[in-house]
């Protein structure tokens, strides 16, 4: 009996995450594939599950300091470095840019942001030229942050969207009359992202194969529970292909 719990925000979503973990454990789940925030409350639940010998595989966003079986998902730090390499091709040192991510509670998004800034710094860019907004994957917060950045800095010409609220970013750019003047780099390849790529509203996106992540997580749990075969490694990373309009 393998059940999956997911998340998309912070605060209220954290309460939902913890309740979902409690619920599936109470219902007799033998293993859990979990995508959740890396915070004290969730780590405490992982510890409680480990004491009950219920294995947990984290996917999409890791909780490395918690007692999980393994992690399946993007090598987020590397993906962030790839994003930094791409952005550097369209920027000159001193150019302003905006980084939007969910926030430090999301291990994957924090790693993307860290990798992005790290690679830019290696290439001669200053961190202080990068404006950073933590918007918790929230449409309204993302729209407000991008709008404010564009209003306050007319020279802003590059936005790295490390979170999922890309539609809010695209709409903010449109409302400011900056469509075609601000480049956007994103992650993932859902229907909206694909449409934005085809319409020239997003330049590149870095994919992470979400189908592989969920399938592999459940496969590893099944092998552990049914076959008593622990994972052969701590992290399972899918490929992170770079997509543009011509690759769709």
Residue pairs with C-beta under 8 A, 6 or more apart in sequence:
1 27
1 28
1 29
1 30
1 31
2 29
2 30
2 31
2 32
2 33
2 218
2 221
2 222
2 225
3 24
3 27
3 29
3 32
3 33
4 32
4 33
4 34
4 35
4 214
4 217
4 218
5 17
5 20
5 21
5 24
5 32
5 33
5 34
5 35
5 36
6 35
6 36
7 13
7 14
7 16
7 17
7 35
7 36
7 37
7 61
8 137
8 164
9 136
9 137
9 138
10 37
10 102
10 103
10 105
10 136
10 137
11 136
13 37
14 37
14 39
14 41
14 42
17 36
17 37
17 42
18 41
18 42
18 45
21 32
21 34
21 36
21 42
21 45
21 49
22 45
24 32
25 32
25 49
25 52
25 54
29 54
30 54
30 225
31 54
31 55
31 56
31 57
31 221
31 222
31 224
31 225
32 49
32 54
32 55
32 56
32 57
32 221
33 56
33 57
33 58
33 59
33 214
33 217
33 218
33 221
34 46
34 56
34 57
34 58
34 59
34 63
34 68
35 58
35 59
35 60
35 61
36 42
36 58
36 61
36 63
37 61
37 105
37 106
38 61
38 62
38 63
38 64
38 65
38 66
38 105
38 106
38 107
39 105
42 63
42 66
43 63
43 65
43 66
46 56
46 63
46 66
46 67
46 68
47 66
47 67
49 55
49 56
49 67
50 56
50 67
55 69
55 221
55 224
55 225
56 66
56 67
56 68
56 69
57 68
57 69
57 70
57 71
57 72
57 217
57 220
57 221
57 231
58 66
58 68
58 70
58 71
58 72
58 73
59 71
59 72
59 73
59 213
59 214
59 216
59 217
60 73
60 74
60 108
60 208
60 210
60 213
61 73
61 106
61 107
61 108
61 109
62 68
62 71
62 73
62 107
62 108
62 235
63 107
64 71
64 107
69 220
69 221
69 224
69 230
69 231
70 220
70 231
70 233
70 234
70 235
70 236
71 234
71 235
71 236
72 212
72 213
72 216
72 217
72 220
72 235
72 236
73 108
73 208
73 213
73 236
73 237
73 238
74 108
74 208
74 213
74 237
74 238
74 240
75 235
75 237
75 240
76 107
76 108
76 109
76 110
76 111
76 112
76 115
77 111
77 112
77 114
77 115
78 115
78 237
78 240
79 112
79 115
79 187
79 206
79 208
79 240
80 111
80 112
80 113
80 114
80 115
80 116
80 117
80 118
80 119
80 162
81 115
81 116
81 118
81 119
82 115
82 119
82 206
82 240
82 242
83 112
83 115
83 116
83 119
83 160
83 162
83 185
83 187
83 206
84 115
84 116
84 117
84 118
84 119
84 120
84 123
85 119
85 123
86 185
86 204
86 242
87 97
87 116
87 120
87 158
87 160
87 185
88 119
88 120
88 123
88 125
90 157
90 158
90 183
91 97
91 125
91 158
93 124
93 125
93 126
93 129
94 126
94 129
95 129
95 155
95 157
95 158
96 129
96 130
96 131
96 153
96 155
96 156
96 157
96 158
97 129
97 130
97 131
97 156
97 157
97 158
97 159
97 160
98 130
98 131
98 132
98 133
98 145
98 146
98 149
98 156
98 158
98 159
98 160
99 113
99 116
99 117
99 130
99 131
99 132
99 133
99 159
99 160
99 162
100 132
100 133
100 135
100 142
100 145
100 146
100 159
100 160
100 161
100 162
100 163
100 165
100 169
101 109
101 110
101 112
101 113
101 132
101 133
101 134
101 135
101 162
101 163
102 109
102 134
102 135
102 136
102 137
102 162
102 163
102 164
103 109
103 110
103 134
103 135
103 136
104 110
104 134
109 162
109 163
112 162
112 187
113 132
113 162
116 160
116 162
117 127
117 130
120 127
120 130
121 127
131 149
131 153
131 156
133 142
133 145
133 146
133 149
135 141
135 142
135 145
135 163
135 165
136 163
137 163
137 164
137 165
138 165
139 165
139 167
139 168
140 168
141 165
142 163
142 165
142 168
142 169
142 172
143 165
143 168
143 169
143 171
143 172
146 159
146 168
146 169
146 172
146 173
147 172
147 175
147 176
149 156
149 159
150 156
150 172
150 173
150 176
150 178
150 182
151 176
156 182
157 181
157 182
157 183
158 182
158 183
158 185
159 169
159 173
159 182
159 183
159 184
159 185
160 185
161 169
161 184
161 185
161 186
161 187
162 187
164 187
164 188
166 184
166 186
166 192
166 193
166 196
166 202
167 192
169 184
170 184
170 196
170 201
170 202
173 179
173 182
173 184
173 201
179 201
180 200
183 203
184 196
184 201
184 202
184 203
185 202
185 203
185 204
185 205
185 206
186 193
186 196
186 202
186 204
186 205
186 206
187 205
187 206
187 207
187 208
188 205
188 206
188 207
188 208
188 210
189 205
189 207
189 243
193 202
193 205
194 248
196 202
197 203
197 204
197 205
197 243
197 244
197 245
197 248
198 245
198 248
200 245
203 244
204 242
204 243
204 244
205 242
205 243
205 244
206 240
206 241
206 242
206 243
207 240
207 241
207 242
207 243
208 238
208 240
209 238
209 239
212 238
213 238
216 236
216 238
220 231
220 236
223 229
223 231
224 230
224 231
241 247
